[in-house]
Amino acid sequence: MPVLLRITIEIPPNVQVRVDGNQVEVSGEKGTLKRTFQFPDVKIRNENGKIVIEAESERRKTKAAVGTVRAHLRNMFRGVTEGFTYKLRAVYSHFPIRVEVKEDKVYIHNLLGEKYPRIAKIVGETKVEVNGDEIIVSGINKDDVGQTAINIEQATAVRHRDRRIFQDGCYIVERG
């Protein structure tokens, strides 16, 4: 069948890309990312310093799959060159919150005066730093960094109380 849909992406300088079937490996100054794309209709290849994404159909789902692959590749390029950073702020009005990082977990102590800490999982090779009331989540994989930030935010969700009064918790204040 003829190729009906073709998109090319420029590979940024200082980035190396290896394509093996549907598996793409992107290397840069910050590290290496691997991703396997599970779209049977979409073909990916490396051609003269460009990534070519092709499909043999112009159906709506195939176009969406090609766009998804393109977005993930752009995020991988940005991750290995610049990286991703999310900033969270620990906010409290009732009891002072203490946040600490141990191994692959973030412990939030004294939220609303609770006896036991709330625990959020750190996903992948994401780094979490705590500076006072500011929590900085950084890494090269956008999915892992975002999921870790959301895990911290959701771990501090206040339940069974009036959210207008009990606004304590950790909230995402900046994405970059």
C-alpha positions as CSV (number, residue, x, y, z in Angstrom):
1,M,0.0,0.0,0.0
2,P,1.2,3.5,-0.6
3,V,2.2,5.8,2.2
4,L,-0.6,8.4,2.7
5,L,0.6,10.1,5.8
6,R,4.2,11.3,6.4
7,I,5.6,13.6,9.0
8,T,9.3,14.5,9.4
9,I,10.9,15.8,12.6
10,E,14.3,17.5,12.7
11,I,16.8,15.9,15.1
12,P,18.3,18.7,17.3
13,P,22.1,19.1,17.4
14,N,23.9,17.1,20.1
15,V,21.1,14.5,20.1
16,Q,21.6,10.9,18.8
17,V,18.7,8.8,17.8
18,R,18.6,5.0,17.1
19,V,15.5,3.5,15.7
20,D,14.9,-0.3,15.8
21,G,11.5,-1.2,14.5
22,N,9.1,0.5,16.9
23,Q,11.7,1.1,19.6
24,V,13.4,4.5,19.6
25,E,16.4,5.4,21.7
26,V,17.3,9.1,22.2
27,S,20.7,10.1,23.7
28,G,21.8,13.6,24.7
29,E,23.9,15.4,27.2
30,K,21.5,14.8,30.1
31,G,21.0,11.0,29.5
32,T,19.3,8.4,27.4
33,L,15.6,7.6,27.0
34,K,14.1,4.5,25.4
35,R,10.5,4.1,24.3
36,T,8.6,1.4,22.4
37,F,5.6,2.6,20.4
38,Q,2.7,0.1,20.2
39,F,1.1,1.4,17.0
40,P,1.1,-1.3,14.4
41,D,0.0,1.1,11.5
42,V,2.8,3.6,12.2
43,K,6.4,3.1,10.9
44,I,9.3,5.1,12.3
45,R,12.7,5.5,10.7
46,N,15.8,7.6,10.9
47,E,16.7,9.2,7.6
48,N,19.5,11.8,7.0
49,G,19.3,13.5,10.4
50,K,15.5,13.5,10.5
51,I,12.9,11.1,12.0
52,V,10.3,10.1,9.5
53,I,6.9,8.9,10.8
54,E,4.7,7.2,8.2
55,A,1.3,5.5,8.0
56,E,-0.5,3.8,5.2
57,S,-3.9,5.2,6.1
58,E,-5.4,8.6,6.7
59,R,-8.0,7.4,9.2
60,R,-8.7,9.5,12.2
61,K,-7.1,7.0,14.7
62,T,-4.0,6.6,12.6
63,K,-3.6,10.4,12.4
64,A,-3.9,10.5,16.2
65,A,-1.3,7.8,16.6
66,V,1.2,9.6,14.3
67,G,0.6,12.8,16.3
68,T,1.2,11.0,19.6
69,V,4.5,9.5,18.3
70,R,5.6,13.0,17.2
71,A,4.7,14.6,20.6
72,H,6.5,11.8,22.5
73,L,9.6,12.2,20.3
74,R,9.7,16.0,20.8
75,N,9.4,15.5,24.6
76,M,12.3,13.0,24.5
77,F,14.4,15.4,22.5
78,R,13.7,18.2,25.0
79,G,14.2,15.9,28.0
80,V,17.7,14.8,26.9
81,T,18.8,18.4,26.2
82,E,17.0,20.6,28.8
83,G,15.2,18.2,31.2
84,F,11.9,18.8,32.9
85,T,11.2,20.5,36.3
86,Y,8.0,20.8,38.3
87,K,7.9,23.0,41.5
88,L,5.5,22.2,44.3
89,R,4.7,24.3,47.4
90,A,3.8,22.8,50.8
91,V,1.0,25.0,52.1
92,Y,-0.4,24.8,55.6
93,S,-2.5,26.9,57.9
94,H,-3.1,24.5,60.8
95,F,-0.1,22.3,61.4
96,P,3.4,22.7,59.9
97,I,4.1,20.2,57.2
98,R,7.5,18.5,57.0
99,V,8.5,16.8,53.7
100,E,11.4,14.4,53.4
101,V,12.8,12.1,50.7
102,K,13.9,8.6,51.5
103,E,15.0,6.3,48.7
104,D,12.2,6.2,46.1
105,K,9.4,7.7,48.3
106,V,8.4,11.1,49.6
107,Y,7.1,11.3,53.1
108,I,4.8,14.1,54.1
109,H,4.7,14.4,57.9
110,N,2.1,16.2,60.1
111,L,-0.5,16.9,57.4
112,L,-3.5,18.2,59.4
113,G,-1.8,16.9,62.5
114,E,-2.0,13.2,61.4
115,K,0.0,10.7,63.4
116,Y,1.4,8.8,60.4
117,P,3.1,10.3,57.3
118,R,1.5,10.2,53.9
119,I,3.7,8.6,51.3
120,A,4.1,9.4,47.6
121,K,6.1,7.2,45.2
122,I,8.9,8.6,43.0
123,V,8.6,7.2,39.5
124,G,11.6,6.2,37.4
125,E,14.9,8.1,37.8
126,T,13.2,11.3,38.9
127,K,15.0,13.5,41.4
128,V,13.1,15.2,44.3
129,E,14.7,18.0,46.4
130,V,13.1,19.7,49.3
131,N,14.0,23.3,50.2
132,G,11.9,24.5,53.1
133,D,8.3,24.7,51.8
134,E,9.4,24.2,48.1
135,I,9.6,20.8,46.5
136,I,11.5,20.5,43.2
137,V,10.9,17.5,41.0
138,S,13.2,17.1,38.0
139,G,14.3,14.5,35.4
140,I,14.6,13.8,31.7
141,N,11.5,11.7,31.2
142,K,8.4,14.0,31.1
143,D,6.0,11.2,32.0
144,D,7.9,10.2,35.1
145,V,8.5,13.7,36.3
146,G,4.8,14.6,35.9
147,Q,3.6,11.4,37.5
148,T,5.8,11.9,40.5
149,A,4.6,15.5,41.0
150,I,1.0,14.3,40.7
151,N,1.7,11.5,43.2
152,I,2.9,14.1,45.7
153,E,-0.1,16.3,45.1
154,Q,-2.6,13.5,45.4
155,A,-1.0,12.0,48.5
156,T,-1.8,15.3,50.3
157,A,-5.4,15.4,49.2
158,V,-7.7,16.3,52.1
159,R,-10.8,14.1,52.4
160,H,-13.8,14.3,54.6
161,R,-13.2,17.9,55.5
162,D,-14.4,21.2,54.0
163,R,-11.8,22.1,51.3
164,R,-12.6,25.8,51.7
165,I,-11.2,25.8,55.2
166,F,-8.7,22.9,55.1
167,Q,-6.4,24.0,52.2
168,D,-3.3,22.3,53.6
169,G,-1.3,20.2,51.2
170,C,1.4,20.2,48.4
171,Y,0.4,21.9,45.2
172,I,2.0,22.2,41.8
173,V,2.9,25.9,41.2
174,E,5.2,25.7,38.2
175,R,5.8,23.4,35.3
176,G,8.8,23.8,33.1
